[in-house]
């Protein structure tokens, strides 16, 4: 009897259409299923984690002592983003990151990751690499 149920389940699995992947591609990032990202965007996430931005902006970029980046990134231009990261906003407690090689080298990737989060394309903070 178990064999029959396994056979039926297997046939149904092949007969039912598989869910097509949800893919979003922009000039900045590619996201599949809301959390699988291209290599550059993944590097942006890794930079975010390595320099511990979550201490002020929250693990989900929702804001803590620093503002919500989910909202701020909707209004910041790329030039404003670069200036904020590199020069900081010292009067508000945001440090300058221009001396951090990792941040400077991955500024484009960090921007892509945070824009993807703010745009809603990346639906969870922790991302994974896309399948090749």
Order of alpha helices (4+ residues) and beta strands (2+ residues): alpha-beta-beta-beta-alpha-alpha-alpha-alpha-alpha-alpha-beta
